[in-house]
Amino acid sequence: MSKRVAVLGIVLENAEESQAALNSAVAEFKGIVRGRMGVPFDSEGISVISIILCGTLDEINSLTGKIGNIRGVTVKTSISKKEIES
């Protein structure tokens, strides 16, 4: 099954309200997560997170969809064109 590398760019507009839901969604896909970095903007109440993934298109799209359905969260995904055989 072929996999791809992807980067999710996530903005939490109200981090206190949406952080638990985001963490729960990411935990469901922990098998494809390769790295995660978060930068809090405490005074603005916003957090910016990037997550690096290596998974199938279905897995990447499923995680992106779950995150995108969280209230106050914006997510954009960039997926590599190169396929990686597993």
LOKEMAR-375358 format. One record per residue: x, y, z of N, C-alpha, C in turn; residue in one letter. Coordinates in steps of 0.05 Angstrom, whole numbers, plus 5000, padded with zeros to 4 digits. Example, Ala and Ser with C-alpha at 12.3 -4.5 7.8 and 13.67 -1.06 7.14 Angstrom:
// residues 2
526448865156524649105156526449345156A;525749555142527349795143525850015157S;
// end
This chain:
// residues 86
501749765000500050005000501850255000M;501250434983502950674981502050885001S;504151025011503651235031504851495020K;504151715032505151975025505852135050R;507652315047508352495069506552745066V;505552845089503853075089504453255113A;503753505110504053705131501253825135V;500353825160497853965167498554225181L;497454445171497754705184495054765198G;495154795224492754815240492755075256I;490555225256490255465273487855425291V;488355445317486255425337485555715345L;483155805337482356075342481856125372E;480955925386480655945415481755685427N;484255685432485755445439484555305464A;483655455484482555325508480055155502E;478455245483475955095476476454855458E;478354875440478654665419481054485423S;482754535442485254375444484654085451Q;482854025469482253755477481153595453A;479353715438478153575415480353525394A;482153715389484353675370486153445379L;486953445404488653235415487352965412N;484852945417483352695414483352595386S;482952775367482952705338485652605329A;487752745338490552675330491252405343V;490452355367491052105381489951865366A;487651895353486451685337488251595314E;489951775305491651725282494651725290F;495251655315497951665325499851495308K;498851295295500551115279501751245254G;500551465245501651605221502951865228I;502851955253504152205261507152165264V;508652325250511552315253512752545269R;511352765271512352995286510153205290G;510453365311508453565317509853805331R;509154045322510254285334507954475339M;507854595362505854795368507055045378G;505855275369506755535378504355685389V;504355735416502155875427502456175425P;500256315420500156605421498356665444F;499456655468497856665493496156925495D;497357145489495957395492493657425472S;493857295449491757295429489757065433E;490456865449488656635453488656445429G;490756455412490956295388493356105391I;493055875379495355685377495655605348S;498155575339498755485312500255215315V;499355015301500554745303501154635275I;503454515273504054365248504454075255S;503353895239503653605244504653485218I;506753325220507853175197506752895199I;505752795176504552535174505852365153L;505752105155506451915134504251705134C;502451715115500251525114498951515087G;496851355085495451335060493751595056T;492951635031491251875026488651865043L;487551625046485051595062485551675091D;487751595102488451655130488851955133E;490452075115490952365116488452525113I;486752455094484352595089482352565112N;482252325124480452275147481252445171S;483852465177484752635199484152925193L;484753015169484253295162481253355165T;479553175157476653215159475753235188G;476753065205476053065234476953335246K;479353415240480353665251478753905240I;478053895215476554115203473754145213G;472753935225470053955237469954055266N;472254105277472354215304471854515303I;470054605320469254885321471655055328R;472155265312474255455318476955375308G;477055165291479655055281479655075251V;481855175240482355175211484654995205T;484454835185486654645178487054655147V;489554645139490354625111492354405109K;492254255088494054015085495554045059T;498153985061499853965037500853675036S;500453545013501053265010503153234988I;505253064994507353024974506152874950S;507352924927506552784902507952504901K;510252484914511752234913510452034932K;510151784921508951574937511251414950E;510751324974512651164989511450884993I;512850684984511850404988512350315016E;510450185028510750085055511249785056S;
// end
